[in-house]
């Protein structure tokens, strides 16, 4: 019924998980008060990543304009993405030294696509 089995990994929600859940709630329950809260929350950006957020958490953190990575942070981000199998060593080499908002946006879109494909495969396996 969609309930996780005992042998599946259990994810403890992180501060980023709560942040994004709150954004979804505010977007789906729009009124004047929530609109103001939504703007404030979006301007603030996500909280810093925790270990449970993994490389995706770091990518979400750096994708926000207030937390754009410097060269060292971008290199660390690429390493994290490679360590989690989201980028190949060739990808890391291609992105090396390209610390721009466009590079972070491209990586974000790429990881979203990977996640969307994975989710679609999971759904197809359940039907």
Backbone as JSON Lines, residues from 0, in Angstrom:
{"i":0,"aa":"X","n":[0.8,-1.2,0.0],"ca":[0.0,0.0,0.0],"c":[0.85,1.26,0.0]}
{"i":1,"aa":"X","n":[2.07,1.13,-0.37],"ca":[2.92,2.3,-0.38],"c":[3.63,2.55,0.93]}
{"i":2,"aa":"X","n":[3.41,1.7,1.93],"ca":[4.1,1.85,3.21],"c":[5.49,1.25,3.08]}
{"i":3,"aa":"X","n":[6.5,1.92,3.67],"ca":[7.85,1.35,3.58],"c":[7.93,0.05,4.36]}
{"i":4,"aa":"X","n":[8.66,-0.89,3.8],"ca":[8.86,-2.15,4.51],"c":[9.97,-1.98,5.53]}
{"i":5,"aa":"X","n":[10.11,-2.95,6.4],"ca":[11.12,-2.86,7.45],"c":[12.54,-2.8,6.9]}
{"i":6,"aa":"X","n":[12.76,-3.38,5.71],"ca":[14.12,-3.4,5.18],"c":[14.44,-2.19,4.31]}
{"i":7,"aa":"X","n":[13.47,-1.32,4.06],"ca":[13.73,-0.1,3.29],"c":[14.38,0.95,4.19]}
{"i":8,"aa":"X","n":[15.23,1.78,3.55],"ca":[15.86,2.86,4.3],"c":[14.79,3.84,4.79]}
{"i":9,"aa":"X","n":[14.9,4.21,6.04],"ca":[14.0,5.2,6.61],"c":[14.76,6.53,6.63]}
{"i":10,"aa":"X","n":[14.13,7.54,6.09],"ca":[14.76,8.87,6.05],"c":[14.15,9.72,7.14]}
{"i":11,"aa":"X","n":[14.98,10.22,8.02],"ca":[14.53,11.16,9.04],"c":[14.49,12.53,8.4]}
{"i":12,"aa":"X","n":[13.35,13.19,8.42],"ca":[13.26,14.51,7.78],"c":[14.29,15.5,8.36]}
{"i":13,"aa":"X","n":[14.88,16.25,7.45],"ca":[15.87,17.26,7.84],"c":[15.21,18.63,7.81]}
{"i":14,"aa":"X","n":[15.96,19.64,8.22],"ca":[15.45,21.02,8.18],"c":[15.1,21.41,6.74]}
{"i":15,"aa":"X","n":[15.91,20.95,5.76],"ca":[15.59,21.26,4.37],"c":[14.28,20.58,3.95]}
{"i":16,"aa":"X","n":[14.07,19.34,4.37],"ca":[12.81,18.66,4.07],"c":[11.62,19.47,4.59]}
{"i":17,"aa":"X","n":[11.74,19.95,5.82],"ca":[10.66,20.76,6.41],"c":[10.48,22.07,5.65]}
{"i":18,"aa":"X","n":[11.58,22.69,5.26],"ca":[11.54,23.94,4.5],"c":[10.75,23.75,3.2]}
{"i":19,"aa":"X","n":[11.12,22.72,2.43],"ca":[10.45,22.51,1.14],"c":[9.01,22.06,1.31]}
{"i":20,"aa":"X","n":[8.72,21.3,2.35],"ca":[7.33,20.93,2.63],"c":[6.5,22.18,2.96]}
{"i":21,"aa":"X","n":[7.1,23.09,3.71],"ca":[6.41,24.33,4.06],"c":[6.14,25.17,2.8]}
{"i":22,"aa":"X","n":[7.12,25.22,1.88],"ca":[6.91,25.93,0.62],"c":[5.73,25.34,-0.15]}
{"i":23,"aa":"X","n":[5.67,24.03,-0.23],"ca":[4.57,23.37,-0.95],"c":[3.24,23.73,-0.3]}
{"i":24,"aa":"X","n":[3.21,23.68,1.02],"ca":[1.98,24.02,1.74],"c":[1.55,25.46,1.43]}
{"i":25,"aa":"X","n":[2.48,26.4,1.55],"ca":[2.14,27.8,1.32],"c":[1.7,28.06,-0.11]}
{"i":26,"aa":"X","n":[2.32,27.37,-1.06],"ca":[1.92,27.54,-2.47],"c":[0.54,26.96,-2.74]}
{"i":27,"aa":"X","n":[0.18,25.92,-2.02],"ca":[-1.11,25.28,-2.29],"c":[-2.25,25.88,-1.46]}
{"i":28,"aa":"X","n":[-1.93,26.69,-0.47],"ca":[-2.94,27.34,0.37],"c":[-2.74,28.85,0.32]}
{"i":29,"aa":"X","n":[-2.91,29.37,-0.87],"ca":[-2.64,30.79,-1.09],"c":[-3.74,31.67,-0.54]}
{"i":30,"aa":"X","n":[-3.33,32.56,0.28],"ca":[-4.15,33.68,0.71],"c":[-3.17,34.81,0.98]}
{"i":31,"aa":"X","n":[-3.66,35.94,1.36],"ca":[-2.78,37.1,1.52],"c":[-1.68,36.85,2.57]}
{"i":32,"aa":"X","n":[-2.06,36.27,3.68],"ca":[-1.1,36.02,4.76],"c":[-0.04,34.99,4.33]}
{"i":33,"aa":"X","n":[-0.48,33.93,3.68],"ca":[0.47,32.91,3.23],"c":[1.36,33.42,2.1]}
{"i":34,"aa":"X","n":[0.83,34.31,1.27],"ca":[1.64,34.89,0.19],"c":[2.83,35.65,0.76]}
{"i":35,"aa":"X","n":[2.59,36.4,1.82],"ca":[3.67,37.14,2.48],"c":[4.68,36.17,3.08]}
{"i":36,"aa":"X","n":[4.19,35.14,3.74],"ca":[5.09,34.13,4.32],"c":[5.91,33.44,3.25]}
{"i":37,"aa":"X","n":[5.26,33.13,2.13],"ca":[5.95,32.45,1.03],"c":[7.09,33.3,0.49]}
{"i":38,"aa":"X","n":[6.84,34.57,0.27],"ca":[7.88,35.47,-0.24],"c":[9.05,35.52,0.74]}
{"i":39,"aa":"X","n":[8.76,35.66,2.01],"ca":[9.83,35.72,3.03],"c":[10.65,34.43,3.05]}
{"i":40,"aa":"X","n":[9.94,33.32,3.0],"ca":[10.62,32.02,3.06],"c":[11.5,31.8,1.83]}
{"i":41,"aa":"X","n":[10.97,32.15,0.65],"ca":[11.75,32.0,-0.58],"c":[12.97,32.91,-0.59]}
{"i":42,"aa":"X","n":[12.82,34.12,-0.09],"ca":[13.95,35.05,-0.01],"c":[15.03,34.53,0.93]}
{"i":43,"aa":"X","n":[14.59,33.95,2.02],"ca":[15.51,33.41,3.02],"c":[16.31,32.24,2.46]}
{"i":44,"aa":"X","n":[15.68,31.42,1.65],"ca":[16.35,30.24,1.09],"c":[16.35,29.08,2.06]}
{"i":45,"aa":"X","n":[16.79,27.93,1.58],"ca":[16.78,26.74,2.41],"c":[17.8,26.82,3.54]}
{"i":46,"aa":"X","n":[17.56,26.06,4.6],"ca":[18.55,26.0,5.68],"c":[19.79,25.22,5.21]}
{"i":47,"aa":"X","n":[20.88,25.36,5.92],"ca":[22.1,24.64,5.53],"c":[21.84,23.13,5.49]}
{"i":48,"aa":"X","n":[22.52,22.44,4.59],"ca":[22.32,21.0,4.5],"c":[22.85,20.27,5.72]}
{"i":49,"aa":"X","n":[22.18,19.17,6.02],"ca":[22.59,18.26,7.08],"c":[23.08,16.99,6.39]}
{"i":50,"aa":"X","n":[23.77,16.11,7.11],"ca":[24.25,14.88,6.47],"c":[23.15,14.1,5.73]}
{"i":51,"aa":"X","n":[21.94,14.09,6.27],"ca":[20.85,13.36,5.63],"c":[20.4,13.97,4.31]}
{"i":52,"aa":"X","n":[20.79,15.2,4.03],"ca":[20.42,15.85,2.78],"c":[21.3,15.41,1.62]}
{"i":53,"aa":"X","n":[22.49,14.94,1.94],"ca":[23.41,14.47,0.9],"c":[23.8,15.55,-0.08]}
{"i":54,"aa":"X","n":[24.28,15.1,-1.23],"ca":[24.74,16.04,-2.27],"c":[23.59,16.89,-2.79]}
{"i":55,"aa":"X","n":[22.4,16.31,-2.84],"ca":[21.25,17.08,-3.32],"c":[20.98,18.28,-2.4]}
{"i":56,"aa":"X","n":[21.16,18.1,-1.11],"ca":[20.98,19.2,-0.17],"c":[21.98,20.32,-0.4]}
{"i":57,"aa":"X","n":[23.21,19.93,-0.68],"ca":[24.23,20.95,-0.98],"c":[23.9,21.66,-2.29]}
{"i":58,"aa":"X","n":[23.4,20.9,-3.27],"ca":[23.03,21.52,-4.53],"c":[21.88,22.5,-4.34]}
{"i":59,"aa":"X","n":[20.85,22.1,-3.56],"ca":[19.73,23.02,-3.28],"c":[20.23,24.26,-2.55]}
{"i":60,"aa":"X","n":[21.13,24.08,-1.61],"ca":[21.7,25.2,-0.85],"c":[22.4,26.18,-1.78]}
{"i":61,"aa":"X","n":[23.27,25.66,-2.64],"ca":[24.03,26.53,-3.54],"c":[23.2,27.07,-4.7]}
{"i":62,"aa":"X","n":[22.08,26.45,-5.01],"ca":[21.22,26.93,-6.09],"c":[20.51,28.23,-5.71]}
{"i":63,"aa":"X","n":[20.39,28.47,-4.42],"ca":[19.76,29.7,-3.96],"c":[20.76,30.85,-4.09]}
{"i":64,"aa":"X","n":[20.31,31.98,-4.61],"ca":[21.19,33.11,-4.89],"c":[21.99,33.58,-3.67]}
{"i":65,"aa":"X","n":[21.41,33.45,-2.49],"ca":[22.12,33.91,-1.28],"c":[23.28,33.0,-0.9]}
{"i":66,"aa":"X","n":[23.32,31.81,-1.48],"ca":[24.35,30.83,-1.1],"c":[25.15,30.35,-2.3]}
{"i":67,"aa":"X","n":[25.34,31.23,-3.28],"ca":[26.1,30.84,-4.48],"c":[27.5,30.38,-4.05]}
{"i":68,"aa":"X","n":[27.97,29.29,-4.63],"ca":[29.27,28.75,-4.2],"c":[30.45,29.55,-4.72]}
{"i":69,"aa":"X","n":[31.5,29.56,-3.92],"ca":[32.78,30.08,-4.41],"c":[33.49,28.9,-5.1]}
{"i":70,"aa":"X","n":[34.7,29.12,-5.58],"ca":[35.4,28.07,-6.33],"c":[35.61,26.8,-5.5]}
{"i":71,"aa":"X","n":[36.02,26.94,-4.24],"ca":[36.25,25.77,-3.4],"c":[34.95,25.03,-3.09]}
{"i":72,"aa":"X","n":[33.9,25.77,-2.83],"ca":[32.6,25.15,-2.54],"c":[32.05,24.43,-3.77]}
{"i":73,"aa":"X","n":[32.27,25.01,-4.95],"ca":[31.81,24.38,-6.18],"c":[32.56,23.08,-6.43]}
{"i":74,"aa":"X","n":[33.86,23.08,-6.18],"ca":[34.66,21.87,-6.32],"c":[34.17,20.8,-5.35]}
{"i":75,"aa":"X","n":[33.87,21.19,-4.12],"ca":[33.35,20.25,-3.12],"c":[31.98,19.71,-3.54]}
{"i":76,"aa":"X","n":[31.14,20.58,-4.11],"ca":[29.83,20.16,-4.6],"c":[29.98,19.12,-5.7]}
{"i":77,"aa":"X","n":[30.87,19.37,-6.65],"ca":[31.1,18.41,-7.73],"c":[31.57,17.06,-7.17]}
{"i":78,"aa":"X","n":[32.45,17.11,-6.18],"ca":[32.93,15.87,-5.56],"c":[31.8,15.11,-4.87]}
{"i":79,"aa":"X","n":[30.95,15.84,-4.16],"ca":[29.81,15.19,-3.49],"c":[28.88,14.53,-4.51]}
{"i":80,"aa":"X","n":[28.6,15.24,-5.59],"ca":[27.72,14.7,-6.63],"c":[28.35,13.46,-7.27]}
{"i":81,"aa":"X","n":[29.65,13.5,-7.47],"ca":[30.34,12.33,-8.03],"c":[30.33,11.16,-7.04]}
{"i":82,"aa":"X","n":[30.6,11.46,-5.78],"ca":[30.62,10.41,-4.74],"c":[29.28,9.68,-4.64]}
{"i":83,"aa":"X","n":[28.19,10.41,-4.89],"ca":[26.86,9.8,-4.8],"c":[26.39,9.23,-6.14]}
{"i":84,"aa":"X","n":[27.29,9.22,-7.14],"ca":[26.97,8.63,-8.43],"c":[26.07,9.47,-9.31]}
{"i":85,"aa":"X","n":[25.95,10.75,-8.99],"ca":[25.09,11.65,-9.77],"c":[25.85,12.3,-10.93]}
{"i":86,"aa":"X","n":[27.16,12.3,-10.84],"ca":[28.02,12.79,-11.92],"c":[29.14,11.78,-12.14]}
{"i":87,"aa":"X","n":[29.64,11.73,-13.36],"ca":[30.81,10.9,-13.65],"c":[32.06,11.76,-13.5]}
{"i":88,"aa":"X","n":[33.22,11.12,-13.52],"ca":[34.46,11.88,-13.42],"c":[34.62,12.79,-14.65]}
{"i":89,"aa":"X","n":[34.11,12.35,-15.8],"ca":[34.15,13.2,-17.0],"c":[33.27,14.44,-16.82]}
{"i":90,"aa":"X","n":[32.11,14.25,-16.17],"ca":[31.24,15.4,-15.89],"c":[31.94,16.39,-14.97]}
{"i":91,"aa":"X","n":[32.58,15.88,-13.94],"ca":[33.28,16.73,-12.97],"c":[34.36,17.53,-13.69]}
{"i":92,"aa":"X","n":[35.1,16.88,-14.57],"ca":[36.15,17.55,-15.32],"c":[35.55,18.65,-16.21]}
{"i":93,"aa":"X","n":[34.41,18.34,-16.83],"ca":[33.76,19.32,-17.71],"c":[33.28,20.55,-16.95]}
{"i":94,"aa":"X","n":[32.81,20.35,-15.72],"ca":[32.31,21.47,-14.92],"c":[33.4,22.19,-14.13]}
{"i":95,"aa":"X","n":[34.55,21.57,-13.97],"ca":[35.62,22.15,-13.15],"c":[35.94,23.57,-13.61]}
{"i":96,"aa":"X","n":[35.98,24.48,-12.65],"ca":[36.32,25.87,-12.94],"c":[35.17,26.72,-13.46]}
{"i":97,"aa":"X","n":[34.0,26.13,-13.65],"ca":[32.85,26.87,-14.17],"c":[31.91,27.27,-13.04]}
{"i":98,"aa":"X","n":[32.41,28.08,-12.15],"ca":[31.61,28.5,-10.99],"c":[30.71,29.65,-11.39]}
{"i":99,"aa":"X","n":[29.57,29.3,-11.98],"ca":[28.6,30.32,-12.37],"c":[27.22,29.89,-11.93]}
{"i":100,"aa":"X","n":[26.33,30.84,-11.86],"ca":[24.94,30.52,-11.53],"c":[24.36,29.58,-12.59]}
{"i":101,"aa":"X","n":[24.78,29.76,-13.86],"ca":[24.29,28.89,-14.93],"c":[24.74,27.44,-14.72]}
{"i":102,"aa":"X","n":[25.96,27.26,-14.25],"ca":[26.46,25.9,-13.99],"c":[25.66,25.23,-12.88]}
{"i":103,"aa":"X","n":[25.38,25.96,-11.83],"ca":[24.6,25.42,-10.71],"c":[23.17,25.12,-11.19]}
{"i":104,"aa":"X","n":[22.6,26.01,-11.98],"ca":[21.25,25.78,-12.51],"c":[21.23,24.57,-13.43]}
{"i":105,"aa":"X","n":[22.25,24.4,-14.23],"ca":[22.34,23.24,-15.12],"c":[22.46,21.95,-14.32]}
{"i":106,"aa":"X","n":[23.29,21.97,-13.29],"ca":[23.42,20.79,-12.43],"c":[22.09,20.47,-11.73]}
{"i":107,"aa":"X","n":[21.41,21.51,-11.28],"ca":[20.12,21.33,-10.62],"c":[19.13,20.67,-11.58]}
{"i":108,"aa":"X","n":[19.05,21.17,-12.8],"ca":[18.14,20.6,-13.8],"c":[18.51,19.15,-14.11]}
{"i":109,"aa":"X","n":[19.79,18.89,-14.19],"ca":[20.27,17.54,-14.49],"c":[19.88,16.56,-13.38]}
{"i":110,"aa":"X","n":[20.07,16.95,-12.13],"ca":[19.74,16.08,-11.0],"c":[18.22,15.9,-10.91]}
{"i":111,"aa":"X","n":[17.47,16.95,-11.18],"ca":[16.01,16.83,-11.2],"c":[15.58,15.81,-12.26]}
{"i":112,"aa":"X","n":[16.22,15.85,-13.42],"ca":[15.89,14.89,-14.48],"c":[16.21,13.46,-14.05]}
{"i":113,"aa":"X","n":[17.36,13.28,-13.41],"ca":[17.73,11.95,-12.91],"c":[16.68,11.47,-11.91]}
{"i":114,"aa":"X","n":[16.28,12.35,-11.0],"ca":[15.29,11.99,-9.99],"c":[13.93,11.69,-10.62]}
{"i":115,"aa":"X","n":[13.54,12.48,-11.62],"ca":[12.26,12.25,-12.3],"c":[12.25,10.9,-13.01]}
{"i":116,"aa":"X","n":[13.34,10.55,-13.67],"ca":[13.44,9.26,-14.35],"c":[13.39,8.12,-13.35]}
{"i":117,"aa":"X","n":[14.11,8.27,-12.25],"ca":[14.11,7.25,-11.21],"c":[12.71,7.06,-10.63]}
{"i":118,"aa":"X","n":[12.03,8.16,-10.37],"ca":[10.67,8.11,-9.82],"c":[9.71,7.44,-10.8]}
{"i":119,"aa":"X","n":[9.83,7.77,-12.08],"ca":[8.97,7.16,-13.1],"c":[9.21,5.66,-13.19]}
{"i":120,"aa":"X","n":[10.45,5.24,-13.08],"ca":[10.76,3.8,-13.11],"c":[10.17,3.09,-11.89]}
{"i":121,"aa":"X","n":[10.27,3.74,-10.73],"ca":[9.69,3.16,-9.53],"c":[8.18,3.0,-9.67]}
{"i":122,"aa":"X","n":[7.52,4.03,-10.19],"ca":[6.07,4.0,-10.38],"c":[5.69,2.91,-11.38]}
{"i":123,"aa":"X","n":[6.46,2.77,-12.46],"ca":[6.15,1.76,-13.47],"c":[6.33,0.35,-12.9]}
{"i":124,"aa":"X","n":[7.28,0.19,-11.99],"ca":[7.5,-1.1,-11.36],"c":[6.4,-1.48,-10.39]}
{"i":125,"aa":"X","n":[5.69,-0.51,-9.88],"ca":[4.61,-0.77,-8.91],"c":[3.28,-1.05,-9.58]}
{"i":126,"aa":"X","n":[3.17,-0.68,-10.86],"ca":[1.88,-0.88,-11.52],"c":[1.79,-2.18,-12.27]}
